[in-house]
Amino acid sequence: MKVRRSALKDTVVVATHTGEGAYGPVDGTPVTVRCLVDETRRLVRDASGDEAVSESTLLLHPRTQVVDGDGRVVALVDPMTVFTPESPVTISGRKSRVLSAKQTKIRNSVLSVEVTCA
């Protein structure tokens, strides 16, 4: 069963990390997306396989809603392309970064996307 959009009560701001430039990290334009935030601390592996402590876990719909300042949906995006490793994320005013993102699938159908943040 896919994660229901009605269960996604929280919003976070993410700027997709696109690489490194001459003056440091290069990030895309910040967007606000709907998700469910779990503030449980846990030990996870990051994108390079090293152990890291996740301060937050985000649960996202496979077609994540991008919202504007009034909460209106302006676009649907694939969270695997938006939440790339090292992308800066603001969760409840706290700065964080994406450690990893993984999909939950059944029979090649994506049910949800789980993003761990430092």
For each residue, the residues with C-beta under 8 A, 3 or more apart:
1: 111
2: 61 62 111 112
3: 7 8 36 59 60 61 111 112
4: 7 8
5: 8 34 61 65
6:
7: 3 4 36
8: 3 4 5 34 35 36 59 60 61 65
9: 34 36
10: 34 35 36 37 92
11: 32 33 34 35 67 71
12: 32 33 35 37 58 89 90 91
13: 30 31 32 33 89 90
14: 30 31 33 82 83 87 88 89 90 98
15: 27 28 29 30 31 87 88
16: 27 28 81 82 83 84 87
17: 25 26 27 28 84 85 86 87 88 98
18: 26 27 28 84
19: 25 26
20: 24 25 26
21: 24 25 26
22:
23:
24: 20 21
25: 17 19 20 21 86
26: 17 18 19 20 21
27: 15 16 17 18 30 87 88
28: 15 16 17 18
29: 15
30: 13 14 15 27 90
31: 13 14 15 66 77 82
32: 11 12 13 66 67 68 69
33: 11 12 13 14 60 64 65 66 67 77 79 82
34: 5 8 9 10 11 61 64 65 67
35: 8 10 11 12 58 59 60 64 115
36: 3 7 8 9 10 58 59 60
37: 10 12 56 57 58 91 92
38: 56 57 58 59
39: 55 56
40: 57
41: 53 54 55
42: 53 54 57 116
43: 51 52 53 54
44: 51 52 53 54 99 100 116
45: 49 50 51 52 100
46: 49 50 51 52 85 99 100
47: 85 86 99 100
48: 85
49: 45 46
50: 45 46
51: 43 44 45 46
52: 43 44 45 46 99 118
53: 41 42 43 44 118
54: 41 42 43 44 57 99 116 117 118
55: 39 41 96 117 118
56: 37 38 39 91 96 116 117
57: 37 38 40 42 54 114 115 116 117
58: 12 35 36 37 38 83 89 91 114 115 116 117
59: 3 8 35 36 38 112 113 114
60: 3 8 33 35 36 64 79 83 112 113 114 115
61: 2 3 5 8 34 64 65 79 112 113
62: 2 78 79 103 110 111 112 113
63: 76 77 78
64: 33 34 35 60 61 76 77 78 79 82 113
65: 5 8 33 34 61 73 75 76
66: 31 32 33 73 74 75 76 77
67: 11 32 33 34 71 72 73 74
68: 32 71 72 74
69: 32
70:
71: 11 67 68
72: 67 68
73: 65 66 67 76
74: 66 67 68
75: 65 66
76: 63 64 65 66 73
77: 31 33 63 64 66 81 82
78: 62 63 64 81 82
79: 33 60 61 62 64 82 83 101 113 115
80: 83 101 103 113
81: 16 77 78 84
82: 14 16 31 33 64 77 78 79 87
83: 14 16 58 60 79 80 87 89 98 101 113 115
84: 16 17 18 81 87 98 101
85: 17 46 47 48 98 99 100 101
86: 17 25 47 97 98
87: 14 15 16 17 27 82 83 84 97 98
88: 14 15 17 27 95 96 97
89: 12 13 14 58 83 95 96 97 98 117
90: 12 13 14 30 93 94 95 96
91: 12 37 56 58 94 96 117
92: 10 37
93: 90
94: 90 91
95: 88 89 90
96: 55 56 88 89 90 91 117 118
97: 86 87 88 89 117 118
98: 14 17 83 84 85 86 87 89 101 115 116 117
99: 44 46 47 52 54 85 116 117 118
100: 44 45 46 47 85 115 116
101: 79 80 83 84 85 98 113 114 115 116
102: 113 114
103: 62 80 110 111 112 113 114
104: 110 111 112 113 114
105: 108 109 110 111
106: 109 111
107:
108: 105
109: 105 106
110: 62 103 104 105 113
111: 1 2 3 62 103 104 105 106
112: 2 3 59 60 61 62 103 104
113: 59 60 61 62 64 79 80 83 101 102 103 104 110
114: 57 58 59 60 101 102 103 104
115: 35 57 58 60 79 83 98 100 101
116: 42 44 54 56 57 58 98 99 100 101
117: 54 55 56 57 58 89 91 96 97 98 99
118: 52 53 54 55 96 97 99
